[in-house]
């Protein structure tokens, strides 16, 4: 597949999603060949892009991404062996119920899974975590996400938030664009890393007043319409210099 053989809008989504896979690896948020990032394609068919199962995230290219239906089955039957159907349970739940969730990202990072195991969840310990204050959802662990009936419970727990902590499992973010979903994931991950560092420091931690946390979250929300666009453009430029094959 080459860019000129694909609808230009689809090709741009493919390039963005391939870039996101490379960046997840670059920032140490990947888990061998596991976890997924997905992006919805234009049209009424509810088609999504998913990584080919078995490739490392730093191997993903725009043309290697597989088109799947809402159940996670490859549109082209010869591509069926290239995807992990079970892994798409989480993504299909969100895509099928949230029209604004054009991109869904799920990670198994050490920091994310550690906070997902803490009873108090994400604390407003720093400016990064306060961006999400009052807008973090939680979903109880039910085992490996193989059962499709879990999708209703998962999407109900997510609600209208763009950030969710999957207890004893990991992190999930959504966005109206790949750029926005990546921005949410990057800073949710940073907030989890900071929380681990702070709680392991041997000193008593302090929390800001609730009004301050709410005010900070509202300040971040004022720029929500363009969330992540500037850093995304910079990150794409970095990949164009260092790993230009992502867009092939």
Secondary structure, 3 states (H helix, E strand, C coil): CCHHHCCHHHHHHHHHHHHHHHHHHHCCCCECCECCEEEECCCCCCCEEECCCCCCHHHCCHHHCEEECCCCCECCHHHHHHCCHHHHHHHHHHHHHCCCCCEEEEECCHHHHHHHCCCCCCCCCCHHHHCCCCCEEEECCCCCCCCCCHHHHHHHHHCCCCEEEECCCEEEEEECCHHHHHHHHHHHHHHHHHHHHHHCCCCCCCCCCHHHHHHHHHHHHCCHHHCCHHHHHHHHHHHHHHCHHHHC
